Amino acid sequence: MIGKLSGRIEYKSDDHLLLDVRGVGYIVFCSDRTLMALPGVGEFTALYTDLVVREDLMQLFGFLTLVEKEWHRLLLSVQGVGAKASLAILGALGPDGVSKAIALGDWTSVKAAKGIGPKTAQRVVNELKDKAPKVMAMAGNVPASVDQSTDPDAVIEPIAAAKPDLPTAARTGNPAAQAEALSALNNLGYGPGEAASAVAQAMADGSDGDTAALIRAALKLLAPKG
């Protein structure tokens, strides 16, 4: 299994790039959001990757973060969602946006992705509702992006960070984010009392910037200990 690649970008296309890794060229498919965040042709970059092997096909998919990669794998588990649809959803919403949409049961946001119809969007939300908390909690425990160690042959600026999916409010309290986080936790099966307690503790710990941050922090607090 190829889990990560580091090399020079030889070219970019609409849905993939060619990465030269010490003389070997790898075609890596990415969402348009990821492609836009990568440096230009001839520059060095690194991507987490997922290798899909079928009887007549082998394809590599690239991601800026491990959380994005895990969401891709989860999305592929949904009936009717292939790699192209998964990348479309991640490209439209980003990992945090997918987390928020599923937690809130907001299938209309998923439907905004290119090529995703209402039935598929509803399946994504319904089928991943019980699987989402693990990946959402994971977001706070892994690097924000792949380690962009420099090319041994040149010192080049590291990859630009992807644009955030959600606005970050000043840490003075965000009632809308708190309400959405509570609703999301209720949708995920947590009782009103334990959800409210977890959100309150997350806020006290400073995680009150936006809905996605509150949900991640609350899920960490609600996760079984030991």
N, C-alpha and C positions, 0 to 999 in steps of 0.2 A: 504494500500500500504506500502510495506517495502522499505524505501528509503536509509537506512544505517544500517550496522551491524558491531559490534566490538566484537572480541573474540579471542580464541586461535585456531590456525590451527591444526586440528587433522590429516589430511593427504592431500596430493596433488596427483592429477591424471593428465592425459594428457590435459584435458580440463576443469577440475573443482577442487574444494577443499571442504573439510568439515570443517566448522567453528563452534566451540563450543561456544555458547553464553550463559553463565551461565547455562550450563547443557543441553541446547537444541542445537542439531546439524543441521546446515543448509548446504545443498549442493548448492554451488554457482559456476556457470559457468563463466569462464574468458578467455580472449585471452591469447595466449602463452606469449605475451609480458608482460601482467600483472602478470601472474603466476611466471615468471622469476624474476620480480621485488619484489615479496613478500618475507618476511622472511621465515625461515625454519619451519618445523613441530615442534609443541610445543610452538611456539612463538606467541605473541599477534599481531594482525593487525586489520585494519578497512577498509571497502570498501563501496563506494556508490553502491546502488543496484537498479535494475529494475525488478519488478515482472511481468512476463507474465502469464496470466491466459487464458487457453483454455478449451473447453468442457471436454477434457480427459487428460489435462496436466497442471501442474503448475511448472514454472521454475524461478529461481533467477539468475540474471546475475550481476557480480561484476565489478567495475571500480575504478581506482585510483583517477580519477578526475571527476568533474561534466561535464566538456567539453567532455570527453570521453563518458560519459553516454548519453549526448545529441546527440552526433554523432551516437551512437548506435541506438537511437530512430529514428533519421532521416533516417539512412540506412535501417531500417526495413520498412520504408514507401515506399521504392523503389520496384517496381514489380519484383518478382523473387529473392529478397534478404531476406533470413530468418536469424534467430539468428546465426546459424553456419557461414553463409557467412559474416555477419556483424563482428563477432569476428575475422574471418580470415583477413578481410580488416584492422581492427584496429590493429591486431597483426602484420601485415606486414608493415603498414605505421605509426601507431600511430596517435593521434588526429591532430597534426600539419601537418603530412604528408597527411592526408585525406583533411584537409583544403586547403593545397597548390595544391593538385591534382585537386580538384574540381574548385578552383579559376582559375587555369591555363588551365582548360579543358583537363588535362593530364590523359586520361582514361587508357593509357598503364601502368601507375604506379599502378592504381587500379587493373588492370588485373594480376599484379604480385602476388597478394594474392592467396593463395592455393584454388583451386576450382572455381575461378572466371574467366569466359570466356569473350571474347571481347564484346559480346552483352550486358551482364550484366554490365560490366565495363562502357560502353558507357551510359547505362541507369542511372547508379549512378551519373555520371557527369552531364548528361542532366537534370535529374529530380531534382537534389539537387542544381543546379546552383542558383536558385532564393531563396532557403531556407538557403543557406550556410552563407550569411553575418551575420545573427543574431547570429549563434553559433560561428562564427569566432570572432566577436566583443566581445562576452561573455567571451572569453578566457582571456581577460585582466582584467575582473571584478570579478573573482571567485578565491578561493584558488587554488594554484598550485596542491595540492593533498589533499586527505581527511585528516581531523585532526586525527593524530595518538596519541590520548591521551593514557596515560599508563594504563595498566591493574591494577585494584584496588588491585589485589593480588600479584603483582610483578612489579618491575621496569625493563623494557626490552627496548633495543634500538628500536627506531621507524623504520618504514619501510624504506627501501632503495628507493631512487627516481628512477623512470624509466629512462632509457637511453634516451637522447635527440634524436629527429628524424632528426634534421638538424644541421649542423655545425654553430657555432656562430662566426662571424667574429669580429675582433677588431672594436671598434666604431670609425673608421676613414673614414667611407664611404664604401659602397659595391655596385659598379655599377651594377653588375649582379643581386643582390637582388633588387635594385631599378627598374631595367628594368622588372624583373619578377613581382614585385608588381604592376607596372603600367599596365602590360599586364593582370594580374589577375583582377584588378579593371575594366578595359575595358571590359573583358569577363563577368563581373558581371553586366554590364549595365551602368557604370558611364562614363561620357564624358571625353575625353582626358584632358581637362583643369582642371576640378574639381579633377580628379584622380591625376594629376601632383601636384596640389596645396596641396592635402591631404598628398601625399607621402613626399613632401618637408617639410611640417609642422611636420610630424612624425619624419623625420630625424633631424629637428631642436630640437625636444623634446628629442632626444637621442635614438629613436627606429630604429636604422639603422643596427642592428646586423645581421639579416637574413631576408629572404623573408617572412616567416610566421609572424615574429614580426612586420615587416613593414605593412603587409596587415591588421593585427589586429588593429594596431594603426591608420592607415588611415581610416578604417571602423568606428572606434569610432568617428573620426573627421567628417566623412560624415553622421553619423547617425542623424536623425531629432532631434532637440532640443525641450525640453519641453514635 
